[in-house]
Amino acid sequence: MLSNSCRYGIRAVIYLASQATGDNKTGIKKISKDLDLPTPFMAKILQQLAKQKILSSSKGPHGGFSLLKDPRNITLLDIVNTIDGYDTFTNCVIYKGTCEGVKMEKKTCPMHDDYEKTRSELIRLFSNKTIYELMMKAGSSENIFI
């Protein structure tokens, strides 16, 4: 359901939340190494999150990334919207485009009624699940990052 980019972004934000101490930044090479992900790919994802004011980014020898917001105020939905877009929740399961667009084209999606409840539950879950909760549930960085 979620793209690899989105899953990696979620992992990275949880990782950064677990590393948060004062104004410390974590360098992209350390993040990539610890998460076992390619540095250029990780950098692109983290820049998207910085652009949306979820992360702070700075360049230079002491640069890197850190959370811009309290992890209690960052939801999974914030990250999904930033990386994959809200279309993840509005697109038709079978046809190309949004469910509303499919209805307007008078197409009948055999999954629509079944998926509508699941879609609403996913939106509610992602809206209410915070990075802080996920970080606490993971217990230690090794549980989620390997």
C-alpha positions, 0 to 999 in steps of 0.5 A: 500500500505504501511506497518504499520511499514512504516506508523508509521515510517513516523509519527515518523519522522514527530513527531521528526521534530516537536520536533526538538530544538537544540541537544535535543533527544526525548526518545523512551517512549515519542515517543511511548506514544505520537504516541500511539504505542508499544515501542518495535515496535517503537524502531525497526522502529526507529533503521532502520531509524537511521541505514540509517542515517535519525535519530540519536540515542543515549543511556543513561539517556539523550538518544533518537532519533532526526533527523540527516538531515534537514526535508527539505532534508528527503523525503517520498521515503527515509522512504519508501525505508528504511522500506518497500524497493523500491519493494513497487514500482516495484512489480507486483500488481497481481503476485509475484515478480517485474513487470520485472520478471513477463514479463520475465516469459511471464506472462501477468499482467492485471493491469500492463499498468493501474498501470504503470502510477500510480506507476510513479506518486507515485514515483514522489510524494514520491520523492518530498514530504518532512517531512518538508512539511508534518510537516507544513501541519499538523500544530500541533503535535496533528493533525497527532499523535493522 
